[in-house]
Amino acid sequence: MVELLEFPKILDPRGNLTFLQYADQIPFEMKRIFWTYDVPGGEIRGGHAYKNQHEVIIALSGSFDVVITHPDNSIQKFQLNRSYYGLYVPAMVWRHMENFSTNAVGLHLSSSEYNESDYIRSFDQFASLKK
């Protein structure tokens, strides 16, 4: 189930701090971390599902929407715009990101190393696998 996670936020007049610790805030052991940035206006990132990989997506700076499309074509939209929230996206969930603000930075925490064979890049194939 897709879930919005709230991370610890330590308030300080010199600037706030948020941290992540495996098992305390992230529901899987992280094997890969990557980030998206400099996304041109109007562009879409993602547009796939993973067979096995789980992911947490965090807007470190700026904002963007994560759009979850279910096999019946119903949609859930999550706006990420605070660095102390992350969206947990388990395996076998179709997602894409859109509506990137200027200078948006998205951090992705993944449960596995990159493996092209884990990607499902066709929505029709994804929907048939979910049946």
A tleap script that builds the chain and sets N, CA, C and O, in Angstrom:
source leaprc.protein.ff14SB
mol = sequence {
  NMET VAL GLU LEU LEU GLU PHE PRO LYS ILE
  LEU ASP PRO ARG GLY ASN LEU THR PHE LEU
  GLN TYR ALA ASP GLN ILE PRO PHE GLU MET
  LYS ARG ILE PHE TRP THR TYR ASP VAL PRO
  GLY GLY GLU ILE ARG GLY GLY HIE ALA TYR
  LYS ASN GLN HIE GLU VAL ILE ILE ALA LEU
  SER GLY SER PHE ASP VAL VAL ILE THR HIE
  PRO ASP ASN SER ILE GLN LYS PHE GLN LEU
  ASN ARG SER TYR TYR GLY LEU TYR VAL PRO
  ALA MET VAL TRP ARG HIE MET GLU ASN PHE
  SER THR ASN ALA VAL GLY LEU HIE LEU SER
  SER SER GLU TYR ASN GLU SER ASP TYR ILE
  ARG SER PHE ASP GLN PHE ALA SER LEU LYS
  CLYS
}
set mol.1.N position { 0.840 -1.184 0.000 }
set mol.1.CA position { 0.000 0.000 0.000 }
set mol.1.C position { 0.885 1.247 0.000 }
set mol.1.O position { 1.822 1.347 0.792 }
set mol.2.N position { 0.591 2.180 -0.874 }
set mol.2.CA position { 1.305 3.450 -0.918 }
set mol.2.C position { 0.987 4.207 0.364 }
set mol.2.O position { -0.165 4.262 0.795 }
set mol.3.N position { 2.015 4.789 0.968 }
set mol.3.CA position { 1.828 5.434 2.267 }
set mol.3.C position { 2.732 6.646 2.388 }
set mol.3.O position { 3.902 6.594 2.009 }
set mol.4.N position { 2.189 7.744 2.916 }
set mol.4.CA position { 2.983 8.934 3.186 }
set mol.4.C position { 3.649 8.765 4.545 }
set mol.4.O position { 2.973 8.570 5.555 }
set mol.5.N position { 4.972 8.840 4.568 }
set mol.5.CA position { 5.748 8.681 5.797 }
set mol.5.C position { 6.173 10.054 6.296 }
set mol.5.O position { 6.544 10.914 5.498 }
set mol.6.N position { 6.124 10.267 7.603 }
set mol.6.CA position { 6.628 11.509 8.192 }
set mol.6.C position { 7.901 11.197 8.952 }
set mol.6.O position { 7.929 10.304 9.799 }
set mol.7.N position { 8.953 11.936 8.646 }
set mol.7.CA position { 10.252 11.719 9.261 }
set mol.7.C position { 10.454 12.685 10.430 }
set mol.7.O position { 9.784 13.714 10.507 }
set mol.8.N position { 11.375 12.355 11.336 }
set mol.8.CA position { 11.642 13.255 12.464 }
set mol.8.C position { 12.083 14.626 11.974 }
set mol.8.O position { 12.810 14.742 10.988 }
set mol.9.N position { 11.644 15.646 12.663 }
set mol.9.CA position { 12.031 17.014 12.322 }
set mol.9.C position { 12.522 17.675 13.606 }
set mol.9.O position { 11.762 17.867 14.556 }
set mol.10.N position { 13.788 18.013 13.613 }
set mol.10.CA position { 14.378 18.688 14.767 }
set mol.10.C position { 14.438 20.171 14.430 }
set mol.10.O position { 15.179 20.594 13.543 }
set mol.11.N position { 13.635 20.958 15.163 }
set mol.11.CA position { 13.560 22.392 14.912 }
set mol.11.C position { 14.706 23.098 15.640 }
set mol.11.O position { 15.008 22.793 16.793 }
set mol.12.N position { 15.329 24.034 14.951 }
set mol.12.CA position { 16.447 24.777 15.519 }
set mol.12.C position { 16.453 26.150 14.853 }
set mol.12.O position { 16.285 26.237 13.637 }
set mol.13.N position { 16.642 27.216 15.613 }
set mol.13.CA position { 16.657 28.550 14.998 }
set mol.13.C position { 17.761 28.714 13.948 }
set mol.13.O position { 17.679 29.609 13.106 }
set mol.14.N position { 18.786 27.866 13.989 }
set mol.14.CA position { 19.873 27.935 13.006 }
set mol.14.C position { 19.547 27.175 11.732 }
set mol.14.O position { 20.299 27.235 10.759 }
set mol.15.N position { 18.423 26.457 11.736 }
set mol.15.CA position { 18.015 25.639 10.592 }
set mol.15.C position { 17.564 24.278 11.081 }
set mol.15.O position { 18.122 23.749 12.042 }
set mol.16.N position { 16.578 23.715 10.442 }
set mol.16.CA position { 15.997 22.442 10.874 }
set mol.16.C position { 16.794 21.262 10.331 }
set mol.16.O position { 17.560 21.392 9.377 }
set mol.17.N position { 16.595 20.105 10.963 }
set mol.17.CA position { 17.306 18.893 10.580 }
set mol.17.C position { 16.326 17.731 10.573 }
set mol.17.O position { 15.525 17.572 11.494 }
set mol.18.N position { 16.397 16.924 9.527 }
set mol.18.CA position { 15.626 15.684 9.437 }
set mol.18.C position { 16.609 14.570 9.120 }
set mol.18.O position { 17.560 14.770 8.364 }
set mol.19.N position { 16.380 13.393 9.698 }
set mol.19.CA position { 17.282 12.273 9.470 }
set mol.19.C position { 16.486 11.014 9.162 }
set mol.19.O position { 15.293 10.914 9.451 }
set mol.20.N position { 17.187 10.059 8.565 }
set mol.20.CA position { 16.596 8.756 8.248 }
set mol.20.C position { 17.481 7.677 8.826 }
set mol.20.O position { 18.706 7.749 8.731 }
set mol.21.N position { 16.861 6.679 9.424 }
set mol.21.CA position { 17.582 5.515 9.925 }
set mol.21.C position { 16.821 4.279 9.489 }
set mol.21.O position { 15.608 4.178 9.669 }
set mol.22.N position { 17.559 3.339 8.911 }
set mol.22.CA position { 16.936 2.097 8.487 }
set mol.22.C position { 16.276 1.414 9.681 }
set mol.22.O position { 16.818 1.376 10.785 }
set mol.23.N position { 15.135 0.900 9.426 }
set mol.23.CA position { 14.275 0.171 10.356 }
set mol.23.C position { 13.439 1.111 11.209 }
set mol.23.O position { 12.323 0.752 11.583 }
set mol.24.N position { 13.934 2.301 11.532 }
set mol.24.CA position { 13.132 3.247 12.307 }
set mol.24.C position { 12.145 4.014 11.421 }
set mol.24.O position { 10.981 4.179 11.785 }
set mol.25.N position { 12.609 4.478 10.263 }
set mol.25.CA position { 11.746 5.292 9.402 }
set mol.25.C position { 11.522 4.709 8.013 }
set mol.25.O position { 10.536 5.053 7.362 }
set mol.26.N position { 12.396 3.849 7.546 }
set mol.26.CA position { 12.303 3.292 6.196 }
set mol.26.C position { 11.946 1.809 6.312 }
set mol.26.O position { 12.620 1.083 7.042 }
set mol.27.N position { 10.907 1.335 5.616 }
set mol.27.CA position { 10.443 -0.053 5.787 }
set mol.27.C position { 11.256 -1.113 5.026 }
set mol.27.O position { 10.787 -2.236 4.844 }
set mol.28.N position { 12.464 -0.763 4.586 }
set mol.28.CA position { 13.319 -1.723 3.894 }
set mol.28.C position { 14.766 -1.262 4.033 }
set mol.28.O position { 15.038 -0.098 4.327 }
set mol.29.N position { 15.680 -2.189 3.817 }
set mol.29.CA position { 17.092 -1.834 3.812 }
set mol.29.C position { 17.424 -1.161 2.490 }
set mol.29.O position { 17.120 -1.703 1.427 }
set mol.30.N position { 18.040 0.008 2.542 }
set mol.30.CA position { 18.359 0.753 1.325 }
set mol.30.C position { 19.575 0.149 0.632 }
set mol.30.O position { 20.612 -0.085 1.254 }
set mol.31.N position { 19.426 -0.101 -0.676 }
set mol.31.CA position { 20.518 -0.648 -1.484 }
set mol.31.C position { 20.999 0.346 -2.539 }
set mol.31.O position { 22.110 0.233 -3.057 }
set mol.32.N position { 20.133 1.331 -2.849 }
set mol.32.CA position { 20.478 2.308 -3.890 }
set mol.32.C position { 19.790 3.620 -3.556 }
set mol.32.O position { 18.645 3.640 -3.103 }
set mol.33.N position { 20.495 4.703 -3.781 }
set mol.33.CA position { 19.938 6.044 -3.585 }
set mol.33.C position { 20.252 6.842 -4.847 }
set mol.33.O position { 21.393 6.866 -5.310 }
set mol.34.N position { 19.235 7.490 -5.393 }
set mol.34.CA position { 19.464 8.369 -6.539 }
set mol.34.C position { 18.559 9.578 -6.416 }
set mol.34.O position { 17.630 9.584 -5.608 }
set mol.35.N position { 18.823 10.596 -7.207 }
set mol.35.CA position { 18.000 11.795 -7.151 }
set mol.35.C position { 17.756 12.324 -8.553 }
set mol.35.O position { 18.547 12.116 -9.473 }
set mol.36.N position { 16.622 13.024 -8.682 }
set mol.36.CA position { 16.253 13.672 -9.936 }
set mol.36.C position { 16.292 15.175 -9.716 }
set mol.36.O position { 15.928 15.660 -8.645 }
set mol.37.N position { 16.731 15.910 -10.723 }
set mol.37.CA position { 16.862 17.357 -10.610 }
set mol.37.C position { 16.935 17.961 -12.008 }
set mol.37.O position { 17.093 17.243 -12.995 }
set mol.38.N position { 16.820 19.279 -12.086 }
set mol.38.CA position { 16.849 19.990 -13.374 }
set mol.38.C position { 15.828 19.436 -14.361 }
set mol.38.O position { 16.095 19.368 -15.560 }
set mol.39.N position { 14.662 19.042 -13.861 }
set mol.39.CA position { 13.613 18.531 -14.737 }
set mol.39.C position { 12.971 19.723 -15.452 }
set mol.39.O position { 12.437 20.608 -14.784 }
set mol.40.N position { 13.005 19.774 -16.769 }
set mol.40.CA position { 12.411 20.900 -17.498 }
set mol.40.C position { 10.902 20.999 -17.256 }
set mol.40.O position { 10.230 19.991 -17.039 }
set mol.41.N position { 10.389 22.213 -17.298 }
set mol.41.CA position { 8.959 22.446 -17.109 }
set mol.41.C position { 8.116 21.578 -18.024 }
set mol.41.O position { 8.404 21.457 -19.214 }
set mol.42.N position { 7.074 20.973 -17.468 }
set mol.42.CA position { 6.150 20.159 -18.233 }
set mol.42.C position { 6.587 18.721 -18.453 }
set mol.42.O position { 5.817 17.919 -18.982 }
set mol.43.N position { 7.806 18.378 -18.059 }
set mol.43.CA position { 8.283 17.005 -18.266 }
set mol.43.C position { 7.737 16.058 -17.205 }
set mol.43.O position { 7.343 16.476 -16.116 }
set mol.44.N position { 7.724 14.778 -17.548 }
set mol.44.CA position { 7.261 13.713 -16.659 }
set mol.44.C position { 8.413 12.735 -16.472 }
set mol.44.O position { 9.096 12.372 -17.429 }
set mol.45.N position { 8.619 12.318 -15.236 }
set mol.45.CA position { 9.632 11.303 -14.915 }
set mol.45.C position { 8.914 10.044 -14.440 }
set mol.45.O position { 7.762 10.110 -14.009 }
set mol.46.N position { 9.577 8.916 -14.514 }
set mol.46.CA position { 8.970 7.664 -14.074 }
set mol.46.C position { 8.176 7.041 -15.202 }
set mol.46.O position { 8.670 6.898 -16.320 }
set mol.47.N position { 6.943 6.672 -14.904 }
set mol.47.CA position { 6.112 6.000 -15.896 }
set mol.47.C position { 6.447 4.526 -15.975 }
set mol.47.O position { 6.634 3.974 -17.059 }
set mol.48.N position { 6.523 3.889 -14.803 }
set mol.48.CA position { 6.841 2.469 -14.734 }
set mol.48.C position { 6.440 1.913 -13.371 }
set mol.48.O position { 6.020 2.650 -12.478 }
set mol.49.N position { 6.577 0.619 -13.236 }
set mol.49.CA position { 6.422 -0.089 -11.958 }
set mol.49.C position { 7.635 -0.985 -11.813 }
set mol.49.O position { 8.328 -1.271 -12.789 }
set mol.50.N position { 7.885 -1.420 -10.609 }
set mol.50.CA position { 8.941 -2.395 -10.347 }
set mol.50.C position { 8.294 -3.720 -9.965 }
set mol.50.O position { 7.269 -3.736 -9.284 }
set mol.51.N position { 8.877 -4.812 -10.392 }
set mol.51.CA position { 8.369 -6.131 -10.002 }
set mol.51.C position { 8.651 -6.408 -8.531 }
set mol.51.O position { 7.797 -6.951 -7.829 }
set mol.52.N position { 9.840 -6.040 -8.056 }
set mol.52.CA position { 10.259 -6.378 -6.700 }
set mol.52.C position { 10.713 -5.191 -5.855 }
set mol.52.O position { 10.618 -5.239 -4.628 }
set mol.53.N position { 11.189 -4.161 -6.471 }
set mol.53.CA position { 11.795 -3.046 -5.743 }
set mol.53.C position { 10.754 -2.210 -5.018 }
set mol.53.O position { 9.672 -1.946 -5.541 }
set mol.54.N position { 11.097 -1.802 -3.812 }
set mol.54.CA position { 10.317 -0.838 -3.037 }
set mol.54.C position { 11.078 0.477 -3.056 }
set mol.54.O position { 12.294 0.493 -3.245 }
set mol.55.N position { 10.359 1.587 -2.861 }
set mol.55.CA position { 10.992 2.892 -2.992 }
set mol.55.C position { 10.335 3.885 -2.033 }
set mol.55.O position { 9.137 3.808 -1.763 }
set mol.56.N position { 11.135 4.811 -1.531 }
set mol.56.CA position { 10.624 5.982 -0.827 }
set mol.56.C position { 11.091 7.193 -1.627 }
set mol.56.O position { 12.271 7.311 -1.959 }
set mol.57.N position { 10.154 8.094 -1.934 }
set mol.57.CA position { 10.449 9.291 -2.719 }
set mol.57.C position { 10.264 10.504 -1.821 }
set mol.57.O position { 9.237 10.644 -1.157 }
set mol.58.N position { 11.270 11.386 -1.804 }
set mol.58.CA position { 11.263 12.573 -0.953 }
set mol.58.C position { 11.565 13.792 -1.813 }
set mol.58.O position { 12.479 13.755 -2.637 }
set mol.59.N position { 10.808 14.873 -1.631 }
set mol.59.CA position { 11.129 16.148 -2.276 }
set mol.59.C position { 12.091 16.886 -1.346 }
set mol.59.O position { 11.669 17.487 -0.358 }
set mol.60.N position { 13.368 16.839 -1.662 }
set mol.60.CA position { 14.352 17.530 -0.823 }
set mol.60.C position { 14.259 19.037 -0.975 }
set mol.60.O position { 14.494 19.784 -0.026 }
set mol.61.N position { 13.915 19.474 -2.176 }
set mol.61.CA position { 13.786 20.899 -2.461 }
set mol.61.C position { 12.666 21.082 -3.475 }
set mol.61.O position { 12.490 20.250 -4.365 }
set mol.62.N position { 11.918 22.150 -3.347 }
set mol.62.CA position { 10.835 22.404 -4.284 }
set mol.62.C position { 9.694 21.422 -4.093 }
set mol.62.O position { 9.478 20.898 -3.001 }
set mol.63.N position { 8.972 21.186 -5.171 }
set mol.63.CA position { 7.808 20.305 -5.082 }
set mol.63.C position { 7.586 19.584 -6.409 }
set mol.63.O position { 8.052 20.017 -7.464 }
set mol.64.N position { 6.864 18.479 -6.322 }
set mol.64.CA position { 6.405 17.735 -7.496 }
set mol.64.C position { 5.299 16.798 -7.040 }
set mol.64.O position { 5.131 16.545 -5.847 }
set mol.65.N position { 4.554 16.291 -7.999 }
set mol.65.CA position { 3.469 15.353 -7.721 }
set mol.65.C position { 3.912 13.945 -8.106 }
set mol.65.O position { 4.552 13.742 -9.137 }
set mol.66.N position { 3.560 12.979 -7.262 }
set mol.66.CA position { 3.723 11.569 -7.600 }
set mol.66.C position { 2.320 11.047 -7.887 }
set mol.66.O position { 1.436 11.110 -7.033 }
set mol.67.N position { 2.128 10.534 -9.093 }
set mol.67.CA position { 0.819 10.059 -9.534 }
set mol.67.C position { 0.859 8.536 -9.587 }
set mol.67.O position { 1.667 7.944 -10.303 }
set mol.68.N position { -0.032 7.916 -8.814 }
set mol.68.CA position { -0.159 6.462 -8.771 }
set mol.68.C position { -1.357 6.094 -9.641 }
set mol.68.O position { -2.460 6.592 -9.419 }
set mol.69.N position { -1.145 5.225 -10.630 }
set mol.69.CA position { -2.227 4.762 -11.496 }
set mol.69.C position { -2.479 3.291 -11.193 }
set mol.69.O position { -1.591 2.451 -11.331 }
set mol.70.N position { -3.691 3.002 -10.783 }
set mol.70.CA position { -4.075 1.629 -10.447 }
set mol.70.C position { -4.487 0.878 -11.719 }
set mol.70.O position { -4.811 1.509 -12.725 }
set mol.71.N position { -4.479 -0.452 -11.687 }
set mol.71.CA position { -4.821 -1.225 -12.894 }
set mol.71.C position { -6.171 -0.872 -13.499 }
set mol.71.O position { -6.361 -1.041 -14.703 }
set mol.72.N position { -7.124 -0.383 -12.689 }
set mol.72.CA position { -8.433 0.014 -13.213 }
set mol.72.C position { -8.429 1.453 -13.745 }
set mol.72.O position { -9.481 2.012 -14.054 }
set mol.73.N position { -7.228 2.044 -13.849 }
set mol.73.CA position { -7.009 3.419 -14.332 }
set mol.73.C position { -7.441 4.493 -13.343 }
set mol.73.O position { -7.430 5.673 -13.694 }
set mol.74.N position { -7.820 4.130 -12.124 }
set mol.74.CA position { -8.061 5.158 -11.110 }
set mol.74.C position { -6.713 5.718 -10.676 }
set mol.74.O position { -5.688 5.042 -10.753 }
set mol.75.N position { -6.736 6.967 -10.219 }
set mol.75.CA position { -5.497 7.699 -9.943 }
set mol.75.C position { -5.510 8.240 -8.519 }
set mol.75.O position { -6.535 8.703 -8.018 }
set mol.76.N position { -4.346 8.171 -7.881 }
set mol.76.CA position { -4.091 8.864 -6.617 }
set mol.76.C position { -2.943 9.821 -6.876 }
set mol.76.O position { -1.961 9.451 -7.519 }
set mol.77.N position { -3.056 11.050 -6.383 }
set mol.77.CA position { -2.001 12.024 -6.589 }
set mol.77.C position { -1.507 12.507 -5.233 }
set mol.77.O position { -2.301 12.874 -4.367 }
set mol.78.N position { -0.187 12.503 -5.057 }
set mol.78.CA position { 0.451 12.956 -3.829 }
set mol.78.C position { 1.373 14.119 -4.176 }
set mol.78.O position { 2.289 13.960 -4.983 }
set mol.79.N position { 1.145 15.271 -3.584 }
set mol.79.CA position { 2.059 16.388 -3.784 }
set mol.79.C position { 3.126 16.330 -2.705 }
set mol.79.O position { 2.825 16.391 -1.513 }
set mol.80.N position { 4.360 16.213 -3.129 }
set mol.80.CA position { 5.477 16.220 -2.189 }
set mol.80.C position { 6.111 17.601 -2.222 }
set mol.80.O position { 6.556 18.066 -3.271 }
set mol.81.N position { 6.150 18.251 -1.067 }
set mol.81.CA position { 6.698 19.609 -1.013 }
set mol.81.C position { 7.354 19.935 0.331 }
set mol.81.O position { 7.665 21.095 0.599 }
set mol.82.N position { 7.562 18.939 1.163 }
set mol.82.CA position { 8.233 19.110 2.448 }
set mol.82.C position { 9.268 18.001 2.590 }
set mol.82.O position { 8.957 16.831 2.370 }
set mol.83.N position { 10.489 18.359 2.952 }
set mol.83.CA position { 11.575 17.379 2.997 }
set mol.83.C position { 11.474 16.419 4.173 }
set mol.83.O position { 12.288 15.501 4.280 }
set mol.84.N position { 10.511 16.602 5.046 }
set mol.84.CA position { 10.332 15.676 6.169 }
set mol.84.C position { 9.188 14.686 5.919 }
set mol.84.O position { 8.758 13.983 6.834 }
set mol.85.N position { 8.701 14.637 4.676 }
set mol.85.CA position { 7.736 13.626 4.261 }
set mol.85.C position { 8.339 12.810 3.116 }
set mol.85.O position { 9.085 13.335 2.290 }
set mol.86.N position { 8.010 11.541 3.084 }
set mol.86.CA position { 8.423 10.687 1.983 }
set mol.86.C position { 7.267 9.794 1.598 }
set mol.86.O position { 6.463 9.409 2.448 }
set mol.87.N position { 7.179 9.465 0.335 }
set mol.87.CA position { 6.118 8.594 -0.138 }
set mol.87.C position { 6.683 7.192 -0.321 }
set mol.87.O position { 7.585 6.975 -1.130 }
set mol.88.N position { 6.141 6.241 0.442 }
set mol.88.CA position { 6.535 4.836 0.304 }
set mol.88.C position { 5.725 4.232 -0.836 }
set mol.88.O position { 4.494 4.250 -0.819 }
set mol.89.N position { 6.437 3.697 -1.829 }
set mol.89.CA position { 5.810 3.063 -2.988 }
set mol.89.C position { 6.315 1.620 -3.054 }
set mol.89.O position { 7.466 1.385 -3.422 }
set mol.90.N position { 5.466 0.655 -2.701 }
set mol.90.CA position { 5.910 -0.746 -2.741 }
set mol.90.C position { 6.023 -1.254 -4.174 }
set mol.90.O position { 5.689 -0.551 -5.128 }
set mol.91.N position { 6.496 -2.483 -4.305 }
set mol.91.CA position { 6.596 -3.125 -5.619 }
set mol.91.C position { 5.209 -3.253 -6.240 }
set mol.91.O position { 4.195 -3.253 -5.541 }
set mol.92.N position { 5.187 -3.360 -7.551 }
set mol.92.CA position { 3.966 -3.569 -8.342 }
set mol.92.C position { 2.967 -2.414 -8.204 }
set mol.92.O position { 1.758 -2.628 -8.109 }
set mol.93.N position { 3.499 -1.185 -8.194 }
set mol.93.CA position { 2.672 0.022 -8.196 }
set mol.93.C position { 3.163 0.905 -9.344 }
set mol.93.O position { 4.345 1.240 -9.416 }
set mol.94.N position { 2.244 1.280 -10.243 }
set mol.94.CA position { 2.585 2.134 -11.383 }
set mol.94.C position { 2.637 3.580 -10.915 }
set mol.94.O position { 1.712 4.063 -10.262 }
set mol.95.N position { 3.732 4.275 -11.253 }
set mol.95.CA position { 3.892 5.655 -10.828 }
set mol.95.C position { 4.575 6.501 -11.887 }
set mol.95.O position { 5.325 6.008 -12.730 }
set mol.96.N position { 4.285 7.804 -11.811 }
set mol.96.CA position { 5.081 8.784 -12.533 }
set mol.96.C position { 5.094 10.066 -11.716 }
set mol.96.O position { 4.271 10.253 -10.820 }
set mol.97.N position { 6.029 10.942 -12.032 }
set mol.97.CA position { 6.151 12.222 -11.338 }
set mol.97.C position { 5.974 13.335 -12.355 }
set mol.97.O position { 6.442 13.246 -13.490 }
set mol.98.N position { 5.285 14.390 -11.921 }
set mol.98.CA position { 4.989 15.512 -12.805 }
set mol.98.C position { 4.897 16.791 -11.985 }
set mol.98.O position { 5.016 16.771 -10.760 }
set mol.99.N position { 4.682 17.897 -12.678 }
set mol.99.CA position { 4.440 19.180 -12.032 }
set mol.99.C position { 5.629 19.614 -11.162 }
set mol.99.O position { 5.447 20.057 -10.028 }
set mol.100.N position { 6.822 19.484 -11.696 }
set mol.100.CA position { 8.038 19.849 -10.967 }
set mol.100.C position { 8.164 21.368 -10.861 }
set mol.100.O position { 8.027 22.080 -11.856 }
set mol.101.N position { 8.421 21.851 -9.665 }
set mol.101.CA position { 8.692 23.274 -9.492 }
set mol.101.C position { 10.131 23.557 -9.927 }
set mol.101.O position { 10.934 22.639 -10.095 }
set mol.102.N position { 10.437 24.830 -10.105 }
set mol.102.CA position { 11.808 25.228 -10.422 }
set mol.102.C position { 12.726 24.766 -9.299 }
set mol.102.O position { 12.410 24.929 -8.120 }
set mol.103.N position { 13.851 24.196 -9.669 }
set mol.103.CA position { 14.866 23.718 -8.721 }
set mol.103.C position { 14.404 22.572 -7.822 }
set mol.103.O position { 14.979 22.373 -6.752 }
set mol.104.N position { 13.387 21.818 -8.224 }
set mol.104.CA position { 12.950 20.664 -7.443 }
set mol.104.C position { 14.038 19.587 -7.467 }
set mol.104.O position { 14.674 19.342 -8.493 }
set mol.105.N position { 14.232 18.955 -6.315 }
set mol.105.CA position { 15.158 17.830 -6.191 }
set mol.105.C position { 14.399 16.686 -5.527 }
set mol.105.O position { 13.899 16.831 -4.412 }
set mol.106.N position { 14.316 15.550 -6.214 }
set mol.106.CA position { 13.657 14.368 -5.671 }
set mol.106.C position { 14.679 13.326 -5.289 }
set mol.106.O position { 15.510 12.936 -6.109 }
set mol.107.N position { 14.626 12.869 -4.047 }
set mol.107.CA position { 15.517 11.829 -3.551 }
set mol.107.C position { 14.754 10.507 -3.552 }
set mol.107.O position { 13.621 10.441 -3.075 }
set mol.108.N position { 15.376 9.451 -4.088 }
set mol.108.CA position { 14.742 8.139 -4.187 }
set mol.108.C position { 15.585 7.126 -3.424 }
set mol.108.O position { 16.765 6.936 -3.717 }
set mol.109.N position { 14.973 6.488 -2.456 }
set mol.109.CA position { 15.626 5.442 -1.669 }
set mol.109.C position { 15.056 4.117 -2.140 }
set mol.109.O position { 13.841 3.923 -2.110 }
set mol.110.N position { 15.912 3.203 -2.574 }
set mol.110.CA position { 15.451 1.964 -3.199 }
set mol.110.C position { 15.912 0.748 -2.417 }
set mol.110.O position { 16.966 0.753 -1.782 }
set mol.111.N position { 15.097 -0.292 -2.479 }
set mol.111.CA position { 15.386 -1.532 -1.758 }
set mol.111.C position { 16.341 -2.450 -2.507 }
set mol.111.O position { 16.781 -3.459 -1.957 }
set mol.112.N position { 16.668 -2.120 -3.749 }
set mol.112.CA position { 17.570 -2.986 -4.514 }
set mol.112.C position { 18.439 -2.148 -5.435 }
set mol.112.O position { 18.136 -0.992 -5.729 }
set mol.113.N position { 19.511 -2.751 -5.873 }
set mol.113.CA position { 20.384 -2.103 -6.839 }
set mol.113.C position { 19.674 -2.054 -8.190 }
set mol.113.O position { 18.702 -2.773 -8.420 }
set mol.114.N position { 20.172 -1.199 -9.077 }
set mol.114.CA position { 19.558 -1.070 -10.401 }
set mol.114.C position { 19.564 -2.409 -11.116 }
set mol.114.O position { 20.582 -3.099 -11.165 }
set mol.115.N position { 18.412 -2.766 -11.668 }
set mol.115.CA position { 18.268 -3.995 -12.428 }
set mol.115.C position { 17.169 -3.757 -13.468 }
set mol.115.O position { 15.985 -3.758 -13.132 }
set mol.116.N position { 17.552 -3.557 -14.701 }
set mol.116.CA position { 16.593 -3.241 -15.767 }
set mol.116.C position { 15.490 -4.281 -15.871 }
set mol.116.O position { 14.359 -3.933 -16.212 }
set mol.117.N position { 15.780 -5.544 -15.590 }
set mol.117.CA position { 14.763 -6.584 -15.716 }
set mol.117.C position { 13.679 -6.479 -14.641 }
set mol.117.O position { 12.655 -7.154 -14.742 }
set mol.118.N position { 13.882 -5.647 -13.614 }
set mol.118.CA position { 12.873 -5.450 -12.573 }
set mol.118.C position { 11.815 -4.420 -12.998 }
set mol.118.O position { 10.760 -4.326 -12.370 }
set mol.119.N position { 12.089 -3.652 -14.052 }
set mol.119.CA position { 11.175 -2.606 -14.500 }
set mol.119.C position { 10.051 -3.186 -15.351 }
set mol.119.O position { 10.265 -4.094 -16.155 }
set mol.120.N position { 8.856 -2.647 -15.160 }
set mol.120.CA position { 7.730 -2.884 -16.067 }
set mol.120.C position { 7.447 -1.531 -16.697 }
set mol.120.O position { 7.010 -0.605 -16.013 }
set mol.121.N position { 7.693 -1.409 -17.994 }
set mol.121.CA position { 7.587 -0.100 -18.655 }
set mol.121.C position { 6.328 0.038 -19.519 }
set mol.121.O position { 6.106 1.083 -20.130 }
set mol.122.N position { 5.518 -1.005 -19.569 }
set mol.122.CA position { 4.266 -0.969 -20.308 }
set mol.122.C position { 3.112 -1.055 -19.306 }
set mol.122.O position { 3.033 -2.000 -18.521 }
set mol.123.N position { 2.217 -0.060 -19.339 }
set mol.123.CA position { 1.089 -0.084 -18.409 }
set mol.123.C position { 0.184 -1.285 -18.683 }
set mol.123.O position { -0.334 -1.888 -17.744 }
set mol.124.N position { -0.014 -1.638 -19.945 }
set mol.124.CA position { -0.852 -2.793 -20.271 }
set mol.124.C position { -0.278 -4.082 -19.680 }
set mol.124.O position { -1.017 -4.913 -19.153 }
set mol.125.N position { 1.039 -4.240 -19.772 }
set mol.125.CA position { 1.676 -5.421 -19.177 }
set mol.125.C position { 1.503 -5.395 -17.658 }
set mol.125.O position { 1.188 -6.417 -17.048 }
set mol.126.N position { 1.709 -4.227 -17.052 }
set mol.126.CA position { 1.517 -4.077 -15.604 }
set mol.126.C position { 0.095 -4.472 -15.195 }
set mol.126.O position { -0.099 -5.247 -14.258 }
set mol.127.N position { -0.890 -3.931 -15.907 }
set mol.127.CA position { -2.299 -4.209 -15.563 }
set mol.127.C position { -2.609 -5.699 -15.692 }
set mol.127.O position { -3.338 -6.256 -14.871 }
set mol.128.N position { -2.057 -6.347 -16.725 }
set mol.128.CA position { -2.325 -7.782 -16.881 }
set mol.128.C position { -1.641 -8.600 -15.797 }
set mol.128.O position { -2.175 -9.631 -15.387 }
set mol.129.N position { -0.493 -8.180 -15.328 }
set mol.129.CA position { 0.190 -8.880 -14.226 }
set mol.129.C position { -0.552 -8.727 -12.902 }
set mol.129.O position { -0.487 -9.610 -12.047 }
set mol.130.N position { -1.256 -7.614 -12.732 }
set mol.130.CA position { -1.985 -7.355 -11.485 }
set mol.130.C position { -3.294 -8.117 -11.419 }
set mol.130.O position { -3.879 -8.233 -10.343 }
set mol.131.N position { -3.777 -8.648 -12.560 }
set mol.131.CA position { -5.049 -9.379 -12.574 }
set mol.131.C position { -4.919 -10.722 -11.912 }
set mol.131.O position { -5.894 -11.470 -11.835 }
savepdb mol mol.pdb
quit
